Amino acid sequence: MTTENEANKDPKPNGTGGKANATAAKRRQTAKATASRAKTDATVAASKAKESGAAAEKSVESGARSAGDATKRAGQAAAGGWKSGQKALVSKLSKASATATTAWTVVKHRKAIAAGAAAGVVGLAGGAFALGRQTAKPHGGPLTRMTGGRF
């Protein structure tokens, strides 16, 4: 035990002997190991950050591309809707225009139409009267016809 005690003893009187040197050496080793680990960790973190940055860049590009595509499709759909709406409106307007034109023609020529309808009714009634009178007369010979039915 004396050798151990002597080895543990500090050869210098102020207490900065071999024990302090060993402790300092351990601290230096620990510091070197910690620095080495920190350097390794920093390198790993930097590479992961680079990968994350690249992935984020790709994600942003993909998102921008898909947003552009979606905008393009929405624009095309809007244009298609506009065209079909325009066609429907033109169709309805042409039908309404044709109906209005016909109605205006009827209103414009209402006197002629009324006169023509009245003439048709009078002609029909006159024709029916004439036919009825012919069938109601008794038939006679040529002399009776010449004298108007007096003989």
ZIQUI-V47232 format. One record per backbone hydrogen bond with DSSP energy under -1.0 kcal/mol. CO is the residue of the C=O (numbers start at 1). NH is the residue of the N-H. Records with the same first field share a line. If there is no record, write none. Layout:
BEGIN
CO: NH, NH
END
This chain:
BEGIN
1: 5
2: 6
3: 7
4: 8
5: 9
12: 15
17: 21
18: 22
19: 23
20: 24
21: 25
22: 26
23: 27
24: 28
25: 29
26: 30
27: 31
28: 32
29: 33
30: 34
31: 35
32: 36
33: 37
34: 38
35: 39
36: 40
37: 41
38: 42
39: 43
40: 44
41: 45
42: 46
43: 47
44: 48
45: 49
46: 50
47: 51
48: 52
49: 53
50: 54
51: 55
52: 56
53: 57
54: 58
55: 59
56: 60
57: 61
58: 62
59: 63
60: 64
61: 65
62: 66
63: 67
64: 68
65: 69
66: 70
67: 71
68: 72
69: 73
70: 74
71: 75
72: 76
73: 77
74: 78
75: 79
76: 80
77: 81
78: 82
79: 83
80: 84
81: 85
82: 86
83: 87
84: 88
85: 89
86: 90
87: 91
88: 92
89: 93
90: 94
91: 95
92: 96
93: 97
94: 98
95: 99
96: 100
97: 101
98: 102
99: 103
100: 104
101: 105
102: 106
103: 107
104: 108
105: 109
107: 110
109: 113
110: 114
111: 115
112: 116
113: 117
114: 118
115: 119
116: 120
117: 121
118: 122
119: 123
120: 124
121: 125
122: 126
123: 127
124: 128
125: 129
126: 130
127: 131
128: 132
129: 133
130: 134
131: 135
132: 136
133: 137
141: 145
142: 146
143: 147
144: 149
END
